[in-house]
Amino acid sequence: MLGMTLFEVTGAGKTTTAEEYANRANASDGDGQRSVLHVRLDNSGTARSLYVEILAGLGDGFALNGTEHSLRRRTLEALEEAETKLLIIDESQHGGKRSGFGGEITSSVKLLLDGGVVPVALLGTDEAVPVFAKDKELSGRLAAPCRLGRLEWHDEYDREIWIGLLQHLDARLVSDGILTKQIGLAAEELCHPLIEATNGVIGQLMGTVRTAVRGAVRDGRDHVDLQDLVNAIDAWNVGHGFVNSNPLRMMY
């Protein structure tokens, strides 16, 4: 089996994409089946923690019980019984915090791939890139890295996606009853500054809009205006250090 990697900045949509893909793939599964299993590696980054997460994800009520050797054996059996066709390991950068890739986690992934048990997709932040670069044995078992990077304004395709996202988000805020009227996020004078303020990262856009909505609600209003967006970028985007300045300030 081959593996693959998807390492991008926080907020790019890795986990959301994995969850949606797994939900769609598993929708037609029968009892006991799990075509796609999505698990998260905890901060310990150990092989034991990986086996525990896999077993728990497959419904094993005793996932915490047993030695690492017995957990590994049970994990292999459980994946086969569940007819799992893809294992997605999220937060893979945690594997470098303790033993490092080339250690416990790497060995476990190689075991799954070499044994023909299941293909493995490794998701993580860009912190995982140098960690994986050190392990050529594992890299040799992986397909070319996948990309889910920031959207770039100068790229016509990315710009189309960005504007469409703003339009749908605006409409959803109203249809879900969060606001009584649209903000106008996709307006010509807003869509470009917003991609600069959020670095073209979907998660950062959501943080911006969430903060703007919160500001409006605290002010007793059921709509978001430009000042709310300006304040939100100052408070959230600049406040968290995602950007150094607020591109909307020049408009207001």
Rosetta blueprint (number, residue, H / E / L):
1 M L
2 L L
3 G E
4 M E
5 T E
6 L E
7 F E
8 E L
9 V L
10 T L
11 G L
12 A L
13 G L
14 K H
15 T H
16 T H
17 T H
18 A H
19 E H
20 E H
21 Y H
22 A H
23 N H
24 R H
25 A H
26 N H
27 A L
28 S L
29 D L
30 G L
31 D L
32 G L
33 Q L
34 R L
35 S L
36 V E
37 L E
38 H E
39 V E
40 R E
41 L L
42 D L
43 N L
44 S L
45 G L
46 T L
47 A H
48 R H
49 S H
50 L H
51 Y H
52 V H
53 E H
54 I H
55 L H
56 A H
57 G H
58 L L
59 G L
60 D L
61 G L
62 F L
63 A L
64 L L
65 N L
66 G L
67 T L
68 E H
69 H H
70 S H
71 L H
72 R H
73 R H
74 R H
75 T H
76 L H
77 E H
78 A H
79 L H
80 E H
81 E H
82 A L
83 E L
84 T L
85 K L
86 L E
87 L E
88 I E
89 I E
90 D E
91 E L
92 S H
93 Q H
94 H H
95 G H
96 G H
97 K L
98 R L
99 S L
100 G L
101 F L
102 G L
103 G L
104 E H
105 I H
106 T H
107 S H
108 S H
109 V H
110 K H
111 L H
112 L H
113 L H
114 D H
115 G L
116 G L
117 V L
118 V L
119 P L
120 V E
121 A E
122 L E
123 L E
124 G E
125 T L
126 D L
127 E L
128 A H
129 V H
130 P H
131 V H
132 F H
133 A H
134 K L
135 D L
136 K H
137 E H
138 L H
139 S H
140 G L
141 R L
142 L E
143 A L
144 A L
145 P L
146 C L
147 R L
148 L L
149 G L
150 R L
151 L L
152 E L
153 W L
154 H L
155 D L
156 E H
157 Y H
158 D H
159 R H
160 E H
161 I H
162 W H
163 I H
164 G H
165 L H
166 L H
167 Q H
168 H H
169 L H
170 D H
171 A H
172 R H
173 L H
174 V H
175 S H
176 D L
177 G L
178 I L
179 L L
180 T L
181 K L
182 Q L
183 I L
184 G L
185 L L
186 A L
187 A L
188 E H
189 E H
190 L H
191 C H
192 H H
193 P H
194 L H
195 I H
196 E H
197 A H
198 T L
199 N L
200 G L
201 V L
202 I H
203 G H
204 Q H
205 L H
206 M H
207 G H
208 T H
209 V H
210 R H
211 T H
212 A H
213 V H
214 R H
215 G H
216 A H
217 V H
218 R H
219 D L
220 G L
221 R L
222 D L
223 H L
224 V L
225 D L
226 L H
227 Q H
228 D H
229 L H
230 V H
231 N H
232 A H
233 I H
234 D H
235 A H
236 W H
237 N H
238 V H
239 G L
240 H L
241 G L
242 F L
243 V L
244 N L
245 S L
246 N L
247 P L
248 L L
249 R L
250 M L
251 M L
252 Y L
